[in-house]
Amino acid sequence: MDPISQGTVGALAAQASSQDRNIAKITLVGCLAGLAPDLDVLIQSHEDPILFLEYHRQFSHSLIFIPFGSFLVALAVSPFLKGSISFKALYLASFMGYATHGLLDACTSYGTQLFWPFSTDRVSWNNISIVDPLFTIPILFLVLSALKTKKKLLSFIAVGWSLLYLTLGVIQYQRALSAAVKLADSRGHSAQRITLKPSFGNLILWKAIYQNDNYYYVDAIRAGYSSYWCSGTIVEKFQYNLHTPLLDIKSQQGKDIERFRWFSQDYIGFDTESNLITDIRYSMLPNEVTPMWGLGVDHKKRVDEHASWWASRELNRRQLQDFKNMITGETCSMI
């Protein structure tokens, strides 16, 4: 999730679990520990532009790394808190904050290697958006209120809210999944694979992707007691012989495509306008496949040269209005 959410939840975990009197310092340590795993974004290479895809949400987010990562955080902050808090209390706060990070990331659709090094599978439970103010703001308010009033009850209420919201995400996921399966059936399709992810900042509007033969069908689902379908688009699944026929599959660019396929959980298409191999899971609107990032390949490059990386997160007024219309259901039809 976003850094504010990670720091807030890390602070909450430390605050709610600690009996130490220095609750402000404990909360701060939990916040820092909750942020620390994302330092893996510093692992980058100019020569290999997609190296960060392999290492972000890898070892630093693994369950087995939690004791080591939290120890490093405690060790780093201990000189600044020396004499005011025991190292045992410091480590416990760091442990609780650090432990929340990978689990919270796994609730999103991006994919987190929770079981590294035993497995490189990217765990994604898809029950919350990467950025969701409705989840984060109440927790932040309660954590700060607990600090000011010194009432532990507020910390426990924040814990309850976080668990309730994540559970609601699971319920909404199941509703969206049922609607997506029903939509595929109405088209006479057999969904070979299907995935759903909540759109930005809410649990109402979901992006639904399913594969039928060599095509991905992308639609928006407005999930509730009654589900609505917002018309989407179709994109052909990426194929070497069709989209990059002149590219040497054994070249470094070919290897980069396979790394990108692993990262995107094999939901890759080809954008003919930008000549990019794209991750169709992510777009500014849930019923579109306009890429937010992708790989640029060129068969004229040397066999040892890497593919290029492209990213853009621009949102125009038309897209913003379309998003609002889908949230309210104005442009959607009942399934």
C-alpha positions in Angstrom: 0.0 0.0 0.0 1.0 3.7 0.0 3.6 4.9 2.6 1.0 6.8 4.7 -1.1 3.7 5.2 2.0 1.5 5.9 3.3 3.9 8.5 -0.1 4.4 10.1 -0.8 0.7 10.4 2.7 0.0 11.7 2.2 2.7 14.3 -1.1 1.2 15.3 0.3 -2.3 15.7 3.1 -1.0 18.0 0.8 1.3 19.9 -2.0 -1.3 20.5 0.4 -4.1 21.6 2.7 -2.1 23.9 2.5 -1.6 27.7 5.4 0.8 27.8 4.7 4.3 29.2 6.6 6.0 26.4 3.7 5.4 24.1 4.6 8.3 21.7 8.1 6.9 21.1 6.7 3.4 20.7 4.2 4.6 18.2 7.0 6.4 16.3 9.1 3.3 16.2 6.2 1.3 14.9 5.6 3.9 12.2 9.2 3.8 11.0 9.3 0.0 11.1 6.0 -0.1 9.1 7.7 2.0 6.4 11.1 0.3 6.4 10.4 -2.7 4.1 9.8 -0.3 1.2 13.5 0.7 1.3 13.9 -2.1 -1.2 12.9 0.5 -3.9 16.4 1.7 -3.7 17.6 -1.5 -5.4 17.7 -0.2 -9.0 20.0 -0.4 -12.0 20.5 1.9 -14.9 21.7 -1.0 -17.1 18.7 -3.2 -16.1 15.6 -0.9 -15.8 13.3 -3.6 -14.5 15.5 -4.9 -11.8 13.4 -3.1 -9.2 10.4 -5.3 -10.3 12.2 -8.3 -8.9 13.3 -6.8 -5.6 10.4 -4.6 -4.6 8.1 -6.6 -2.3 10.7 -9.5 -2.2 13.0 -10.4 0.7 12.2 -7.3 2.8 8.5 -8.2 2.7 8.9 -11.9 3.4 7.5 -13.4 6.5 10.8 -15.1 7.4 12.6 -11.7 7.2 10.4 -10.0 9.8 12.6 -10.8 12.9 15.8 -9.6 11.0 14.2 -6.5 9.4 12.7 -5.4 12.7 16.0 -5.9 14.5 17.8 -3.7 12.0 15.2 -1.0 12.5 15.5 -1.2 16.3 19.3 -1.1 16.0 19.1 2.0 13.7 16.8 4.0 16.0 18.2 2.9 19.4 21.0 5.6 19.5 18.3 8.3 19.3 16.2 6.7 22.1 19.0 5.5 24.3 18.1 5.7 28.0 14.4 6.5 27.5 13.2 3.1 26.4 14.6 -0.5 26.8 15.9 -2.3 23.7 13.4 -5.1 24.4 10.4 -2.7 24.2 12.0 -1.0 21.2 12.4 -4.3 19.4 8.8 -5.4 20.2 7.5 -2.1 18.8 9.7 -2.5 15.7 8.6 -6.1 15.3 4.9 -5.3 15.4 5.2 -2.4 13.0 7.4 -4.3 10.5 5.2 -7.4 10.6 2.2 -5.5 9.3 3.9 -4.3 6.1 4.1 -7.5 4.0 0.7 -8.7 5.1 -1.0 -5.4 4.3 0.7 -5.3 0.9 -0.5 -8.8 0.2 -4.1 -7.5 0.5 -3.5 -5.5 -2.7 -3.3 -6.7 -6.2 0.4 -5.8 -6.9 1.8 -9.1 -5.5 4.0 -9.7 -2.5 6.6 -12.5 -2.1 5.5 -13.4 1.4 7.1 -16.9 1.3 10.5 -15.9 -0.2 13.0 -17.6 -0.5 10.9 -20.8 -0.5 8.6 -19.5 -3.2 8.7 -16.6 -5.6 4.9 -16.6 -6.1 3.4 -13.1 -5.7 0.6 -13.3 -3.2 -2.3 -10.9 -3.9 -5.6 -11.2 -2.0 -7.1 -8.2 -3.9 -9.3 -7.0 -1.1 -8.2 -3.4 -0.9 -6.9 -0.8 -3.2 -3.2 0.2 -3.1 -4.4 3.7 -2.0 -7.6 3.9 0.1 -8.3 6.9 2.2 -11.4 5.4 3.7 -9.2 2.7 5.2 -6.3 4.9 6.3 -7.8 8.2 7.5 -9.9 6.8 10.3 -7.0 4.7 11.6 -4.7 7.7 11.5 -7.2 9.9 13.4 -7.7 7.2 16.1 -3.9 6.6 16.5 -3.3 10.3 17.0 -6.3 10.6 19.3 -5.0 7.7 21.4 -1.6 9.5 21.7 -3.3 12.8 22.8 -5.8 11.3 25.2 -3.7 8.3 26.3 -6.7 6.1 25.9 -5.8 2.6 24.7 -9.4 1.9 23.8 -9.0 4.2 20.8 -6.1 2.0 19.6 -8.3 -1.1 19.8 -11.1 0.7 18.0 -8.6 1.4 15.2 -7.6 -2.2 15.1 -11.3 -3.2 14.8 -11.9 -0.7 12.0 -8.9 -2.0 10.0 -10.0 -5.7 10.4 -13.6 -4.7 9.6 -12.6 -2.8 6.4 -10.4 -5.6 5.2 -13.1 -8.1 5.8 -15.6 -5.9 3.9 -13.1 -6.0 1.0 -13.2 -9.8 1.0 -17.0 -9.7 0.9 -17.0 -7.2 -1.9 -14.4 -9.3 -3.8 -16.7 -12.3 -3.7 -19.7 -10.2 -4.9 -17.6 -8.8 -7.8 -16.3 -12.3 -8.6 -19.9 -13.7 -8.8 -20.9 -10.8 -11.1 -17.8 -11.3 -13.3 -18.5 -15.0 -13.7 -22.2 -14.2 -14.5 -21.0 -11.6 -17.1 -18.7 -14.1 -18.8 -21.5 -16.7 -18.9 -23.9 -14.2 -20.5 -21.4 -13.8 -23.3 -21.1 -17.6 -23.8 -17.5 -17.5 -22.5 -15.6 -20.0 -20.3 -13.4 -17.9 -18.1 -10.1 -19.7 -18.1 -8.6 -17.2 -15.7 -10.2 -14.4 -13.8 -8.9 -11.7 -11.5 -10.4 -8.7 -9.8 -9.0 -5.6 -8.1 -10.7 -2.7 -6.4 -10.4 0.6 -8.2 -8.7 3.6 -6.6 -9.8 4.5 -3.1 -13.0 2.4 -2.8 -14.5 -1.1 -2.5 -17.5 -0.4 -4.7 -16.0 -0.3 -8.2 -13.8 -3.2 -9.3 -11.8 -4.0 -12.4 -12.6 -7.5 -13.7 -10.3 -9.3 -16.1 -11.0 -12.8 -17.5 -9.3 -14.8 -20.2 -11.3 -16.5 -23.0 -9.0 -18.2 -25.5 -6.3 -15.7 -26.5 -8.3 -12.6 -25.4 -8.7 -10.7 -22.1 -12.0 -9.1 -21.4 -11.8 -6.1 -19.2 -14.8 -4.6 -17.5 -15.8 -2.6 -14.4 -18.1 -4.2 -11.9 -20.0 -2.0 -9.4 -20.5 -4.5 -6.5 -23.3 -4.4 -4.0 -26.5 -6.2 -3.1 -27.2 -5.8 -6.8 -24.2 -5.8 -9.2 -23.8 -3.6 -12.2 -21.6 -3.9 -15.2 -19.8 -0.9 -16.8 -18.9 -1.8 -20.4 -15.2 -2.4 -21.0 -12.8 -3.5 -23.7 -11.1 -6.5 -25.2 -7.4 -7.0 -25.6 -5.4 -9.8 -27.2 -3.0 -11.7 -25.0 0.6 -11.0 -25.8 2.1 -13.5 -28.2 5.7 -13.4 -29.4 5.0 -14.6 -33.0 2.2 -12.1 -33.4 3.3 -9.0 -31.6 7.1 -9.2 -31.7 7.8 -11.6 -34.6 11.4 -10.3 -35.3 12.5 -10.5 -31.7 15.0 -13.2 -30.6 13.2 -14.9 -27.7 16.6 -16.0 -26.3 17.9 -12.5 -26.2 18.0 -10.4 -23.0 14.8 -8.6 -24.2 13.1 -12.0 -24.4 14.2 -12.8 -20.9 13.0 -9.4 -19.7 9.6 -10.1 -21.2 9.4 -13.3 -19.1 10.4 -11.4 -16.0 7.7 -8.9 -16.7 5.2 -11.8 -17.3 6.1 -13.2 -13.8 5.7 -9.7 -12.3 2.3 -9.1 -13.9 1.1 -12.7 -13.1 0.9 -13.3 -16.9 -1.7 -10.6 -17.5 0.2 -9.0 -20.3 -1.1 -7.5 -23.5 0.3 -5.4 -26.3 -0.5 -1.8 -26.9 -0.2 -1.1 -30.6 -0.4 2.7 -30.3 2.6 2.9 -27.9 4.3 -0.3 -29.1 4.5 -1.5 -25.5 4.0 -4.9 -23.8 1.7 -3.9 -21.0 0.4 -5.1 -17.6 -3.3 -5.0 -18.2 -4.1 -5.3 -14.5 -3.4 -1.6 -14.1 -5.0 1.4 -15.8 -6.4 4.7 -14.7 -10.0 3.5 -15.3 -11.2 0.0 -14.3 -12.9 -0.7 -17.6 -9.8 0.3 -19.8 -6.4 -1.2 -20.6 -4.6 2.1 -21.4 -1.3 1.2 -19.8 0.2 2.8 -16.7 3.5 1.0 -17.4 5.1 -1.4 -19.8 8.1 -2.7 -21.6 9.4 -1.3 -24.9 11.3 -3.8 -27.1 13.3 -3.3 -30.2 14.5 -6.2 -32.3 17.4 -4.0 -33.6 19.0 -3.9 -30.2 22.0 -6.2 -29.4 21.1 -9.6 -27.9 22.6 -8.5 -24.5 20.7 -5.2 -24.3 17.7 -4.9 -21.9 14.2 -3.8 -22.9 13.2 -0.3 -21.9 10.8 0.6 -19.1 7.9 3.1 -19.5 5.5 4.5 -16.9 2.8 7.2 -16.8 0.1 8.0 -14.2 -1.6 10.9 -15.8 -5.4 11.4 -15.2 -7.3 13.8 -17.4 -10.7 15.4 -16.7 -12.6 13.0 -19.0 -11.2 10.0 -17.1 -12.1 11.6 -13.8 -15.7 12.2 -14.9 -16.0 8.7 -16.3 -14.8 7.3 -13.0 -17.4 9.3 -11.1 -20.1 8.1 -13.4 -19.1 4.5 -12.8 -19.0 5.0 -9.1 -22.5 6.3 -9.1 -23.7 3.8 -11.6 -24.8 6.3 -14.2 -23.0 4.5 -17.0 -23.5 1.0 -15.8 -26.2 -1.7 -16.4 -27.5 -4.3 -14.1 -26.1 -7.8 -14.8 
